Amino acid sequence: MVRSAELEKESVVVDELISIDREPQRCECDHGDETAYAPCGRKAKWRVTIDCVCGEGHPRRVEILCSRCLRTARQEFGREAITARRL
């Protein structure tokens, strides 16, 4: 009886994950000011890896972006620092 309760709980968790994946992903690019995060919200099409360009050796960042924000990121960081893959 305990085992069936555990399986039922796992089933609910998996169902919640599936429903999350069915919705279109939204762009995560921050359009807010310094005090608050305000995501872009357009439909995301790209999984983008951004390498550190400041020279201090920061780790890569991964962001989910729309085409417009990807273009802006390429202008800001340079084409060499960005790897983009379609979602």
C-alpha positions as CSV (number, residue, x, y, z in Angstrom):
1,M,0.0,0.0,0.0
2,V,2.9,2.4,0.8
3,R,4.5,1.5,-2.6
4,S,1.3,2.4,-4.6
5,A,1.2,5.8,-2.8
6,E,4.8,6.4,-3.8
7,L,4.1,5.5,-7.4
8,E,1.0,7.7,-7.5
9,K,3.0,10.6,-6.1
10,E,5.7,10.1,-8.8
11,S,3.0,9.9,-11.4
12,V,1.7,13.3,-10.4
13,V,5.2,14.9,-10.5
14,V,5.8,13.5,-14.0
15,D,2.4,14.8,-15.2
16,E,3.2,18.2,-13.9
17,L,6.5,18.2,-15.8
18,I,4.9,17.1,-19.0
19,S,2.3,20.0,-18.8
20,I,5.2,22.5,-18.3
21,D,7.0,21.2,-21.4
22,R,3.9,21.5,-23.6
23,E,3.7,25.3,-23.2
24,P,5.9,27.4,-25.5
25,Q,9.0,28.6,-23.9
26,R,9.4,32.3,-23.4
27,C,12.4,34.5,-23.8
28,E,14.3,35.0,-20.5
29,C,16.2,38.2,-21.6
30,D,16.1,40.8,-18.9
31,H,14.4,44.0,-20.0
32,G,14.0,45.4,-16.5
33,D,16.1,48.0,-14.7
34,E,18.7,47.4,-12.0
35,T,16.1,46.9,-9.3
36,A,13.8,44.4,-10.9
37,Y,13.9,41.5,-13.4
38,A,11.5,41.9,-16.3
39,P,11.7,39.0,-18.8
40,C,11.1,39.8,-22.5
41,G,8.2,37.3,-22.8
42,R,8.3,36.7,-26.6
43,K,8.3,33.1,-27.9
44,A,11.8,31.7,-27.5
45,K,13.5,30.0,-30.4
46,W,17.1,29.7,-29.3
47,R,19.1,28.1,-26.5
48,V,22.1,30.4,-26.2
49,T,25.5,29.8,-24.5
50,I,27.4,33.0,-23.8
51,D,31.1,32.9,-23.0
52,C,32.6,35.4,-20.6
53,V,34.3,38.2,-22.6
54,C,35.6,40.3,-19.7
55,G,38.7,38.3,-19.1
56,E,38.0,37.2,-15.5
57,G,37.1,33.6,-16.5
58,H,33.5,33.6,-15.5
59,P,31.5,30.5,-16.3
60,R,29.4,30.2,-19.4
61,R,25.8,31.4,-19.1
62,V,22.9,29.6,-20.8
63,E,19.8,31.6,-21.7
64,I,16.6,30.9,-23.6
65,L,16.1,33.8,-26.1
66,C,13.9,35.0,-28.9
67,S,15.5,35.9,-32.3
68,R,15.5,39.7,-31.5
69,C,17.3,39.2,-28.1
70,L,19.7,36.8,-29.7
71,R,20.6,39.5,-32.3
72,T,21.1,42.1,-29.5
73,A,23.3,39.6,-27.5
74,R,25.5,39.0,-30.6
75,Q,25.9,42.8,-31.0
76,E,26.7,43.2,-27.3
77,F,29.1,40.2,-26.8
78,G,30.3,39.5,-30.3
79,R,29.6,36.6,-32.5
80,E,32.6,34.6,-31.2
81,A,31.3,34.5,-27.6
82,I,27.9,33.1,-28.5
83,T,26.7,29.6,-29.5
84,A,23.1,29.4,-30.4
85,R,21.0,26.2,-31.0
86,R,17.4,26.0,-32.0
87,L,14.9,24.8,-29.4
